[in-house]
Amino acid sequence: GCGVRAGTGALAGWGDSAPTKGEGGAGTVPGPRHAPFPGVAFARVAAGADFACALQRADGRARCWGSNDRGQSTPPSPAPGAPGGPHYVQLAAGWGHVCAIRAADRFLDCWGLDGQGQQTNAPGGVPFAQVSSGGAHSCGLVAGHRRTARCWGYNYYDGGSVPAELQDTAFAQLSSGEYHNCAVRARGTGGGTG
């Protein structure tokens, strides 16, 4: 697991400590347990199968470490003339992919494994309030007063889709597991898919 320390924003990790590739796959550093970037304050962190990504507190830039065999530790590059890369407000990690909500427009950027549409099937041009990733799928809550759920990626056990009876339901929060999702309806009742 990984966490962000209260106050300092320093990263902490525990569990498997096998050596893996460093940031963006460059060099060798300890795995997700031994978080790199000393002295950098972070706001959020998400751990995948053998990698992790975190958002810098100062600017929302994604920094990743650990395995990069599927591109999961290589966040999008900055646009020409833009310093430091895209800035994000939230991110989620699956087995080998990451999806993050851009600060500027609340649209998604996804990177890493794409064998089941984890990147290419992500909704484009849709602003999101929250994103959550499971094994090889992700779901998000559309920004706005309705906050309906959208899912994409691997659809084993229906985890990569929203059931017809829940497609117009407003949700307050959601969480994705390996093949399933659970969400809290805006009025406080739960619902699950997959």
Rosetta blueprint (number, residue, H / E / L):
1 G L
2 C E
3 G E
4 V E
5 R L
6 A L
7 G L
8 T L
9 G L
10 A L
11 L E
12 A E
13 G E
14 W L
15 G L
16 D L
17 S L
18 A L
19 P L
20 T E
21 K E
22 G L
23 E H
24 G H
25 G H
26 A L
27 G L
28 T E
29 V E
30 P L
31 G L
32 P L
33 R L
34 H L
35 A L
36 P L
37 F L
38 P L
39 G L
40 V L
41 A L
42 F E
43 A E
44 R E
45 V E
46 A E
47 A E
48 G L
49 A L
50 D L
51 F E
52 A E
53 C E
54 A E
55 L E
56 Q E
57 R L
58 A L
59 D L
60 G L
61 R E
62 A E
63 R E
64 C E
65 W E
66 G E
67 S L
68 N L
69 D L
70 R L
71 G L
72 Q L
73 S L
74 T L
75 P L
76 P L
77 S L
78 P L
79 A L
80 P L
81 G L
82 A L
83 P L
84 G L
85 G L
86 P L
87 H E
88 Y E
89 V E
90 Q E
91 L E
92 A E
93 A E
94 G L
95 W L
96 G L
97 H E
98 V E
99 C E
100 A E
101 I E
102 R E
103 A L
104 A L
105 D L
106 R L
107 F L
108 L E
109 D E
110 C E
111 W E
112 G E
113 L L
114 D L
115 G L
116 Q L
117 G L
118 Q L
119 Q L
120 T L
121 N L
122 A L
123 P L
124 G L
125 G L
126 V L
127 P L
128 F E
129 A E
130 Q E
131 V E
132 S E
133 S E
134 G L
135 G L
136 A L
137 H E
138 S E
139 C E
140 G E
141 L E
142 V E
143 A L
144 G L
145 H L
146 R L
147 R L
148 T L
149 A E
150 R E
151 C E
152 W E
153 G E
154 Y L
155 N L
156 Y H
157 Y H
158 D H
159 G L
160 G L
161 S L
162 V L
163 P L
164 A H
165 E H
166 L H
167 Q L
168 D L
169 T L
170 A L
171 F E
172 A E
173 Q E
174 L E
175 S E
176 S E
177 G L
178 E L
179 Y L
180 H L
181 N E
182 C E
183 A E
184 V E
185 R E
186 A L
187 R L
188 G L
189 T L
190 G E
191 G E
192 G E
193 T E
194 G L
